[in-house]
Amino acid sequence: MRVFGILVALPVLAATLPAVGFAQELDAPRPIEALNSVWIEELTWMEVRDAIQDGKTTAIVSTGGVEPNGPYVATGKHNYVLMSACDGLARELGDALCAPIVKLVPEGSIDPPSGHMLYPGTISVRQETFEAVLEDVGRSLAAHGFTDIVYIGDSGGNRRGMEAVASKLDAEWSAAGSSTSAHHIGAFYNYSDVERYMEEELGYEQPIDEGLHDNLYITSIMMVTDPTVVRFDQRVAAGKATINGASIEPKDEIIELGQKLLQFRIDATAAAIREARGR
């Protein structure tokens, strides 16, 4: 009973803590050197606080998905792309941090299954769930002092929800006279431009379409994050190290291709974010 009594008393105790004590905690200096990361979930709350105070007031909310991508590529394809893309984008901007990737998105009806939900491993959420998460994430970031909430998506199906939430939040904050803004940056989802750049500028072609919901530019970008998520070693061993008629060997060359394609996307997206923010 004493344990139960203590548990019951804890909320009461917290509610009666002197406000000055909490203010002192919030203002306390960071006791150790900060981690060199742009991911909010990897940082301590003190590191996030100090980053915002140092001018990192843009928060990037990226959306991916868990869906079928052929026999070789992990279902989290878009999420693996975003691990490298958001990191590079935040560092390119120099004044941004990355919120945790929103990994679960609408992928089709759950019951009865439709779209990607016809394939094992897919996880879908309702459109209203997706938009509610995006809205709550945006509001959370704004509450802590981020002045630009940026939504980017690696899957075309995510666009509608991101546009709706960014428009809603931006209109609300503007009407309230807030300096905080929300932006959906469609320039990030630029795969047609990426493919053109890969073929015309870098000289890599895909002579056939195997219809596997996979391609050389996606595979190479994923390999920048982790070659195992495209099953590189297993494909080489099985004589399956191609996609759409294009080789994914040698490994280092294709990773370098992925890095170039990533930078192409980062440059285009950073320019669009700067334009949207006005700086």
PyMOL commands that set and color helices and strands:
alter all, ss='L'
color gray80, all
select helices_A, chain A and resi 2-15+19-27+40-42+45-53+77-93+115-118+127-143+156-175+186-188+191-201+216-225+227-230+232-238+251-277
alter helices_A, ss='H'
color red, helices_A
select strands_A, chain A and resi 58-63+96-98+148-153+181-184+242-243+246-247
alter strands_A, ss='S'
color yellow, strands_A
deselect
rebuild
show_as cartoon
